[in-house]
Amino acid sequence: MEFERRFIGMDTLITIKVVSDKPPEQIDAIINQSVENFYYVEHVCSRFESDSELMRLCRHTREPVPVSPLLYHAVSFALEVAKESDGAFDPTIGRAMELRGFNRNYLHGQSISSSFADSADVDYHDIELIGDRYIYLKRALVIDLNAVVKGMAVDLTANAMKQAGLANFLINAGGDIYVSGNNDQKEPWRIGIRDPFHREQCVGIVCMRQGAICTSGNYERRMHPNSEESHLFKPNTHQSPRGLSSCTVVAPFAMLADAFSTTAYVLGLERGMNKMEELGFDCLMITHTANQFFTQKFKENLLWNVLIDRSFEKKVFRQNALLNIEKC
Amino acid sequence: MSRPSSKWVALCTAAIGITYAAGYVVTDQQNSLASNASVTGTHAQESLAKKHQNTQKDGQADHRSNSANTKYKDGTYSGEGMNRIGSVAVSVTIKNGKITRVQITDCTTSYPKSKIEQLPAQVIARQSSNVDHVSGATESTNDFIAAVTNALSQAQS
């Protein structure tokens, strides 16, 4: 039987699907326990709560601060991605994000303004790790872990579900997806990649039994409705890249797919694709002109499936969905 | 999948493994900077209890500096709102004056798939007949904000 749970966390819609023969009460209990990871990660790593562990860390400059293993590893991972991308990914953009208007807590609407961190030219070299427990900020800055922690919460949740004995499940945190095992048809999970230009449609489908897929794009979070500027921008110029509409990365962990879809998007078509080939992550980029670019093994590895009839109207789309569901 | 660089796989295996094994740990820096003590726990329920204790401590500390954080009364409130999906109902849980849970009430309990027709049509449409789920740029929660605001208005103290 298939079970589904939906809730709101980390400013997005989170869906968990489980296929299992275990009794519903047991599944419910496992899901309840597992989703604690989402609340925990948000509680520790939110940039929008002045008393999150992350924001308390940011208010301590030039002194070593002991942090929880979660915060330590989230920051450590973000710094590794920053090094790998030569700064195209940079976790010190928090204050710049606030100034771009990404400063409101989505739940109660209060905004945050970290004016203590107004020195404009900080970068990831200003964060140092000491031992395996301390973080040292050389200058006043706001750490932004939003391209890491959603994936990390997905990975922790997936880990908890596996430990609890579930083999077949899907976790979708607003498009950041991890799958394990099979769907209720006893087939690999089928994940559609959203068409950035016709958002009710997909450009194609990938099939996966194990692993994560994440898409970064400029079409859900704009600074203003008609602006080209979004939450994705180059740390050095503070401008959104212009060439790409979306970038999808497949990786063994959601935190990898999450961070590297953002990184590759910011690196742009050529450098981004080269970096993904180098690291061995399958990647699909869609340009502003709707051209699609794939890493060499993408289609083969993921049984890429282009929807044959892409002209389906919403109505037909909906009816098919209902029919299909009733059949199960 | 291609062969992802082993460095990154090792890094994530360690990060997730260690974080998971550590359980729900929130270091209270105000305290630990002074006394170098931190709150630790295991993955069992007791750790959750400790986490909540810790949250409470933070909440009290805030009470002095920022009254905005204590404007909600503890409890669970439901709210409804209209949006492009249709009508949406949520339940918002407040603990220690803070929002701790937002569940979508018509979908929160597990149910067999045969009941899924009751979901708003567009939610189903977005998933399409051919796919289990869709990967796209992170969707915002704008569609649910009216319902959340509605619930929060009841929680105002």
Interface residues (C-beta under 8 A of the other chain):
Chain A: M1 E2 F3 E4 R5 R6 F7 I8 G9 D11 T12 L13 T15 K17 V18 P24 I27 D28 I31 E36 Y39 Y40 H43 V44 S50 D51 E53 R56 L57 H60 E63 V65 P66 V67 S68 P69 L70 L71 H73 A74 S76 F77 E80 Y106 L107 H108 G109 Q110 K150 M152 D155 L156 N159 A160 L170 N172 A173 G174 G175 D176 I177 V179 N183 D184 W189 R190 I191 G192 I193 R194 P196 R199 E200 Q201 C202 I205 G211 I213 C214 T215 S216 G217 N218 Y219 E220 R221 S246 T248 V250 A251 P252 F253 M255 L256 E278 L279 G280 F281 D282 T295 K297 N301 L302 L307 K314 F317 R318 N320 A321 L322 L323 N324 I325 E326 C328
Chain B: M1 S2 R3 P4 S5 W8 V9 L11 C12 A14 A15 I16 I18 T19 Y20 A22 Y24 V25 V26 T27 Q29 Q30 S32 L33 N36 S38 L48 K51 T55 D58 A61 D62 N66 A68 N69 V90 I99 T100 R101 V102 Q103 I104 C107 T108 T109 S110 Y111 P112 K113 S114 I116 E117 A121 Q122 I124 A125 R126 Q127 S128 S129 N130 V131 D132 H133 V134 S135 G136 A137 T138 E139 S140 T141 D143 F144 I145 V148 T149 L152
